[in-house]
Amino acid sequence: MDRLKVKIGGLSLKNPVMTASGTFGYGTEYADFVDLNRLGGIFVKGTTLEPRQGNDYPRMAETPSGMLNAVGLQNKGVDYFVEHIYPEIKDLDTHIIVNVSGSSIGDYVKCTEKLLSLDKIPAIELNISCPNVKAGGMAFGTSCESAAKVTRAVRDVYPKTLIVKLSPNVTDIAEIARAVEGEGADSVSLVNTFLGMAIDAERRKPRLSTVTGGLSGPCIKPIALRMVWQVFHAVKIPIIGMGGISNWRDAIEFILAGATAVQIGTGNFVDPAVSLKTIEGISGYLNRHNILSITDLVGKLEV
């Protein structure tokens, strides 16, 4: 199985298939359906400095080939994670990565510092799609300046592997990727959800309490692939690709476009075992094509 191994910063993954934050809980919720130890890694749900109640219901809506969510980073805060969640997951034989979110640079830094002492958390994923309340609500990841600032602030206090999750709701995602690479990011993960909305025509009302929400699922895959390909040609750090991955073939496409590893998100809701099936499918693909290592496929799209 060594041919499935990949490296992301200081992390050595047994395979390139991981589960995306916000779609897999803390992993324990899926333990009855999936052998968690077979995964390359688990990105746990968004964690903030203080507890968050999330948005009002309804906050999820099905769309053609996808779904909208406006959960609003509901979680019990980083202290609860450290005291109650971490002891339950720390001994899993896979990498546990915490998705860190915040409303200010100070929030990101303080939350990160609380996670630093956890030996079995080897990396964090910095979610820069959060609104910067001190800058009028604009997401950190929508400008090079703000993306660079929050990345540098966290890099200064966090010596472990730092993955920055990029927002697709920008004009030039490659430009943002270069900005966070320049400030010390070890890897970038992309893409986060696209801003979308759904309307109930009979009621003449939005289907989400927040009107707009994050679109994910197979419908976003072609755009996500394009963005991964663009970023691959713009940075030297590893890319973790995501956006509509539903099977091994989707995963191979992302790897050919330039991703070193992938995250599966919405697909977990359709088939809880999709990640394991994807690992098996990738292995079968390598066998059929006599490829010695999955790393030999990274960015090898022939154009």
N, C-alpha and C positions, 0 to 999 in steps of 0.2 A: 504493500500500500504506500510505500515511500514515494511513488511517482505522483501521488496526489498532494504531497506536501508543498506548502507555499510559505513565504515570509512576508509579514507586514510589520515594518519597523522592527521592534525587538521581539515580535511574536512569531513563533514557528507553529504553523497550523497543520494538523494532520490531514486536512483536506480544505478546499477553497469554499466550502458551502457553510454559510452562517445564517442565522435568523435575525430579521430586522427589528429594531426597537419599536415598541408599541404594538407588535403583532404576535408576540410570543410570551407576553407577561414577564415572569422571572424565570421561565423555563419549567418550573415545577408544575405549572398548570397543564403542560403537555406530556408530563412524564408517563402517563398511562398509555400514550399513543406512540411515543418516540423514545428510542434509546438516546438520551441526551448526550451520553459520552461519545457517540459516534459523530457528533457535529464538529465542524471546524471551530465554531464559536457561537456564543449566544449574546446578542446585544439586548440587554434588559431594557424595560420601559423607561421613558424619560424621567429623570430624577432632578428635582430642584432643591434649592436651599431650604425653603419653607414648604409646608404641605400646600397642595392646591386641590380645590374641589372640582375643577374642570368646568366646562360650559354646561348650560342648561340643556335638557333633552327637548326635542330629538337632536342627536349629534352624530348620527350615522345615516347614510342614505345610499341605497344601491343605485348604480348607474349602468348603462350599457357597457359591458366588458370591464367593469370596475366598481369602485365605491368612493364615496365622499365621507370624510370624518372631520369632526370638529370637537374631539374629546377635550382638548384644552390642557394636555399634560397633567391629568389627574394623577396624583401620587401623594404619599404620606410624608414626603420630604426625605432628605439625605440621612438625617439622624435615625429615622425609623428603618431605613434601608440598612444602615450600619449595624443597628442593634438586633433587628428581627429577620430581615431577608438574607443578609450575607451569611449568617451561620448555617442557613438551610441549603445554600448553593455552593459554598466555598470548596467543597470536596468533590465536586463534579470533575470528571476527567476531560474537561474541555475549557476553552478560554471564556471567561465571563467578562464582558465589556460593558461599562455603564455609560448610558447616554446622558450627558450633562446638559441641562437647559437653564436659562436664566433671563431676567428682565433687565439686568445691568451687568457691566463687566465685573463689578464687585461680587455679584451673586455667583457668577461662573467661577471666580477665583476661590471664594469661600467654600463652595460646594466641592470643587476639585480637591482642595486641601483636606477636607474631611475624608475623602476616598483614598488619599495617598497612603495612609497607614495600613490599608487592607492588602495583605500579602498576596491573596489569591485574585486580586483585580489587577491585571497586568497592563490595562489600557483603558482609556476613556474615549468616547466619541462625542465631540463637541458639536451640539446642535445649534448652528448659527442661523437657523430659520426663525428663531424666537424674536418677538418684537422688542426693540430697545426702548423702554418706556421713557428714558431720559432724553431720547432723541425724537420724541413725538410718535413712537410706535413703529417706526421703520425697522424691518428685520435686519439683524447684524450682517447677515449674509448677502444683502442686496447691494453693497458697495465695497469696493476694495479697501477703502480706508477703515470702515468699521469691522470688516472681517479680519483685517490684519491686526487691528488693535486688540480684539478679544483673543485672537490666537496667541499673540505675543504675551499678553497678560497671563494666560494660562500656562504657556510654555515656560515662563519664568518661575513658576511654582511647581511644575509637574515634570519630573525627569523620566517617567515611564512613556510608553508608546502613546502618542497623541494623534488621534484620527479626527479630522474635521469634516462634518457632514454638510454638504453644500446644498443650497436652495436652487431649484431650477427656474425660479421666478425672477430671472435676470436677463439682461441683454446678451452678455458674454460670460458664460460660466467659466471658460478657460482663464479669463482675466482674474476672476475671483480665486481660482485654484492656484494661480501663480502667486497671488498676494499672500495666501496662507502658507504656501510652501516657503516663501521668503521669510516668514516669521517663525519658522521652526516646526511646522506640521510634519509628522512622519508619514502620513497617508491622508488621502481624501476619500470620503464615501459619497456616492452620488448615484441617483438623485433622490432628494426628498420629494414630498408630494407637490403637485401642481395646484395652484389656486383655481377652484371651480365652484359651481353652484348647481342646484337642482330646484325645480319649481313644481308644485302641485297645481296643475291647471284647474282642477275642479274647485279647489279651495282658494285659488289665486294667492297662494302663500308659498314662501320658501320651504323646502323640506328640512332644512337645518335651522336651529334656533339662532345661529350666528349668520344666517343668510349664505355666506360662503364657507368653504371648507377645503380640505386637502384631498385631491383626486389621486387615487392609486389603482393598481391592477393592470391587466394586460393592455388596456387602452393607452397607457402611457409608454409602453415599451419602445416603440420606434423613436420617440423623442429622447428617452433616456439613453438608448444605444448611441444616438448621434452625439449626445453630450459627453458620454464616456469616451468616445472616439476623439472628440475635440480636445478633451482634457489630457488624454494620453499623449497627444502630440504637443502639449504645452508644458508638462511638468515631468520631473524625473522620479518623483516619489510614487509608491504603489497606489493603485486605485482599487477601491471596493465598489463594484457596480451593483445597482439595484434599480427596480422599476418594471414591474410586470413579469417577473420571472416565475414561470409556472411549471417548468420541467427542465430536464438536463439540456435539451436543445437550446432553450433560452439562455441557460447559464453559459454554454459554450459560445454562443453569439457574443455575450458580454465580454468573455475572456478574449476572443478574437479581436474585439473592438479595443481592447487595452486593459481590461480589468484583471488584476491578479487574483482576486477573490470576489465572491458575490454574497449578497444578502437576499433572502426570500422573505417577503412581507405578507401582502394580501393573500398569497397562495396558501398560507397556513390556515386561513379561515375556511378555504374550500376543501383542502385535504391536509389534515394535521401531519401526515407522514410524507408530505411532498419533499422535504429536505433530504430525507434518507433515500428516497427514490431518485432524487437528483444526483446524489453522490454515486449511487450505483450506475446511473446512466452515463455519468462522466467517465467512470472507470471502463464501462463497456465501449465507449467511444474511443478511448485511448487504445484499448485492445484491438479494435477493428482497424484502426489507422496506424498501428505499430508505432505509437508515440511513447517515448520513454518517460516523459515528465509533462505534467500539465503546464509547467512554466514555459515549455517550448511553444505553447500556443498563444501566450500573452501578446496581444497587439499584432498578431500575424495575419491580419486581414489583408488579402491580396487585392490591391486596387490599381 
